[in-house]
Amino acid sequence: MKRRKLFSVMAGSALAATTFSRKSYGLPAQNTRHLVESPEKRFYYLKKMLAKLCSDLGPHPSGSPEYELAANIVKKEMDAALPLTELD
């Protein structure tokens, strides 16, 4: 397959994937907008996330149990904001 064709197929797949909403998957819609609706709330949210990932968890090199915890923290936050997520 030529590279141009591959990118065309990949772009089409990505576009199709973004057309589905949480509702079409039978998942409840989550409204997390209130967490970041003002500069003060964004600051608090970022501070909380950095504390979870950096201070509380400590170093998390690839393959360690802490790495898995960090990946799950990120996935949980992405699940709240996006219709469909998965770990890779």
VEXVO-719212 format. One record per residue (C-alpha): residue in three letters; x, y, z; residue number from 1. Coordinates in Angstrom, 1 decimal, decimal comma. Layout:
% residues N
<pt nudo="ALA" c1="X" c2="Y" c3="Z" zadren="NUM"/>
...
END
This chain:
% residues 88
<pt nudo="MET" c1="0,0" c2="0,0" c3="0,0" zadren="1"/>
<pt nudo="LYS" c1="1,4" c2="3,4" c3="-0,9" zadren="2"/>
<pt nudo="ARG" c1="1,9" c2="5,9" c3="1,8" zadren="3"/>
<pt nudo="ARG" c1="-0,6" c2="8,3" c3="0,4" zadren="4"/>
<pt nudo="LYS" c1="-3,3" c2="5,6" c3="0,4" zadren="5"/>
<pt nudo="LEU" c1="-2,4" c2="4,6" c3="3,9" zadren="6"/>
<pt nudo="PHE" c1="-2,8" c2="8,1" c3="5,2" zadren="7"/>
<pt nudo="SER" c1="-6,1" c2="8,5" c3="3,4" zadren="8"/>
<pt nudo="VAL" c1="-7,4" c2="5,3" c3="5,0" zadren="9"/>
<pt nudo="MET" c1="-6,1" c2="6,4" c3="8,5" zadren="10"/>
<pt nudo="ALA" c1="-7,7" c2="9,8" c3="8,2" zadren="11"/>
<pt nudo="GLY" c1="-11,0" c2="8,3" c3="7,2" zadren="12"/>
<pt nudo="SER" c1="-10,9" c2="5,9" c3="10,2" zadren="13"/>
<pt nudo="ALA" c1="-10,0" c2="8,8" c3="12,5" zadren="14"/>
<pt nudo="LEU" c1="-12,9" c2="10,9" c3="11,2" zadren="15"/>
<pt nudo="ALA" c1="-15,3" c2="8,0" c3="11,5" zadren="16"/>
<pt nudo="ALA" c1="-14,2" c2="7,3" c3="15,1" zadren="17"/>
<pt nudo="THR" c1="-14,8" c2="11,0" c3="16,1" zadren="18"/>
<pt nudo="THR" c1="-18,4" c2="11,0" c3="14,8" zadren="19"/>
<pt nudo="PHE" c1="-19,5" c2="8,6" c3="17,6" zadren="20"/>
<pt nudo="SER" c1="-20,6" c2="10,1" c3="20,8" zadren="21"/>
<pt nudo="ARG" c1="-20,8" c2="8,7" c3="24,3" zadren="22"/>
<pt nudo="LYS" c1="-24,6" c2="8,4" c3="23,7" zadren="23"/>
<pt nudo="SER" c1="-24,2" c2="6,2" c3="20,7" zadren="24"/>
<pt nudo="TYR" c1="-22,0" c2="3,8" c3="22,8" zadren="25"/>
<pt nudo="GLY" c1="-24,7" c2="3,7" c3="25,5" zadren="26"/>
<pt nudo="LEU" c1="-22,4" c2="5,5" c3="27,9" zadren="27"/>
<pt nudo="PRO" c1="-23,7" c2="8,4" c3="30,0" zadren="28"/>
<pt nudo="ALA" c1="-22,6" c2="11,8" c3="28,9" zadren="29"/>
<pt nudo="GLN" c1="-20,2" c2="13,3" c3="31,4" zadren="30"/>
<pt nudo="ASN" c1="-20,1" c2="17,1" c3="31,8" zadren="31"/>
<pt nudo="THR" c1="-16,7" c2="18,0" c3="33,3" zadren="32"/>
<pt nudo="ARG" c1="-16,7" c2="21,5" c3="32,0" zadren="33"/>
<pt nudo="HIS" c1="-17,3" c2="22,9" c3="35,5" zadren="34"/>
<pt nudo="LEU" c1="-13,8" c2="21,7" c3="36,5" zadren="35"/>
<pt nudo="VAL" c1="-12,1" c2="24,2" c3="34,2" zadren="36"/>
<pt nudo="GLU" c1="-14,6" c2="26,9" c3="33,6" zadren="37"/>
<pt nudo="SER" c1="-12,6" c2="29,7" c3="35,2" zadren="38"/>
<pt nudo="PRO" c1="-8,8" c2="30,5" c3="35,5" zadren="39"/>
<pt nudo="GLU" c1="-8,9" c2="29,7" c3="39,2" zadren="40"/>
<pt nudo="LYS" c1="-10,6" c2="26,4" c3="38,7" zadren="41"/>
<pt nudo="ARG" c1="-8,1" c2="25,5" c3="35,9" zadren="42"/>
<pt nudo="PHE" c1="-5,2" c2="26,4" c3="38,2" zadren="43"/>
<pt nudo="TYR" c1="-6,6" c2="24,2" c3="41,0" zadren="44"/>
<pt nudo="TYR" c1="-7,3" c2="21,3" c3="38,6" zadren="45"/>
<pt nudo="LEU" c1="-3,8" c2="21,4" c3="37,1" zadren="46"/>
<pt nudo="LYS" c1="-2,2" c2="21,7" c3="40,6" zadren="47"/>
<pt nudo="LYS" c1="-4,2" c2="18,6" c3="41,7" zadren="48"/>
<pt nudo="MET" c1="-3,2" c2="16,6" c3="38,6" zadren="49"/>
<pt nudo="LEU" c1="0,5" c2="17,5" c3="38,9" zadren="50"/>
<pt nudo="ALA" c1="0,4" c2="16,6" c3="42,6" zadren="51"/>
<pt nudo="LYS" c1="-1,2" c2="13,2" c3="41,8" zadren="52"/>
<pt nudo="LEU" c1="1,3" c2="12,4" c3="38,9" zadren="53"/>
<pt nudo="CYS" c1="4,5" c2="14,0" c3="40,2" zadren="54"/>
<pt nudo="SER" c1="4,5" c2="14,5" c3="44,0" zadren="55"/>
<pt nudo="ASP" c1="2,2" c2="11,7" c3="45,3" zadren="56"/>
<pt nudo="LEU" c1="3,2" c2="9,0" c3="42,8" zadren="57"/>
<pt nudo="GLY" c1="6,9" c2="9,8" c3="42,6" zadren="58"/>
<pt nudo="PRO" c1="9,1" c2="8,5" c3="39,7" zadren="59"/>
<pt nudo="HIS" c1="7,3" c2="6,1" c3="37,4" zadren="60"/>
<pt nudo="PRO" c1="9,8" c2="4,5" c3="34,9" zadren="61"/>
<pt nudo="SER" c1="8,3" c2="2,4" c3="32,2" zadren="62"/>
<pt nudo="GLY" c1="7,3" c2="-1,1" c3="33,4" zadren="63"/>
<pt nudo="SER" c1="7,1" c2="-0,2" c3="37,1" zadren="64"/>
<pt nudo="PRO" c1="3,9" c2="-0,5" c3="39,1" zadren="65"/>
<pt nudo="GLU" c1="4,0" c2="3,3" c3="39,5" zadren="66"/>
<pt nudo="TYR" c1="3,9" c2="3,6" c3="35,7" zadren="67"/>
<pt nudo="GLU" c1="0,7" c2="1,6" c3="35,6" zadren="68"/>
<pt nudo="LEU" c1="-0,8" c2="3,9" c3="38,3" zadren="69"/>
<pt nudo="ALA" c1="0,1" c2="7,0" c3="36,3" zadren="70"/>
<pt nudo="ALA" c1="-1,3" c2="5,5" c3="33,1" zadren="71"/>
<pt nudo="ASN" c1="-4,6" c2="4,8" c3="34,9" zadren="72"/>
<pt nudo="ILE" c1="-4,7" c2="8,3" c3="36,3" zadren="73"/>
<pt nudo="VAL" c1="-4,4" c2="9,7" c3="32,8" zadren="74"/>
<pt nudo="LYS" c1="-6,9" c2="7,3" c3="31,4" zadren="75"/>
<pt nudo="LYS" c1="-9,4" c2="8,2" c3="34,1" zadren="76"/>
<pt nudo="GLU" c1="-9,1" c2="11,9" c3="33,3" zadren="77"/>
<pt nudo="MET" c1="-9,3" c2="11,2" c3="29,5" zadren="78"/>
<pt nudo="ASP" c1="-12,4" c2="9,0" c3="30,1" zadren="79"/>
<pt nudo="ALA" c1="-14,1" c2="12,0" c3="31,8" zadren="80"/>
<pt nudo="ALA" c1="-13,4" c2="14,3" c3="28,9" zadren="81"/>
<pt nudo="LEU" c1="-13,6" c2="12,1" c3="25,7" zadren="82"/>
<pt nudo="PRO" c1="-16,2" c2="9,7" c3="24,4" zadren="83"/>
<pt nudo="LEU" c1="-14,0" c2="6,7" c3="24,0" zadren="84"/>
<pt nudo="THR" c1="-10,5" c2="6,0" c3="25,3" zadren="85"/>
<pt nudo="GLU" c1="-8,2" c2="3,0" c3="25,7" zadren="86"/>
<pt nudo="LEU" c1="-4,7" c2="2,4" c3="26,9" zadren="87"/>
<pt nudo="ASP" c1="-2,0" c2="1,6" c3="24,3" zadren="88"/>
END
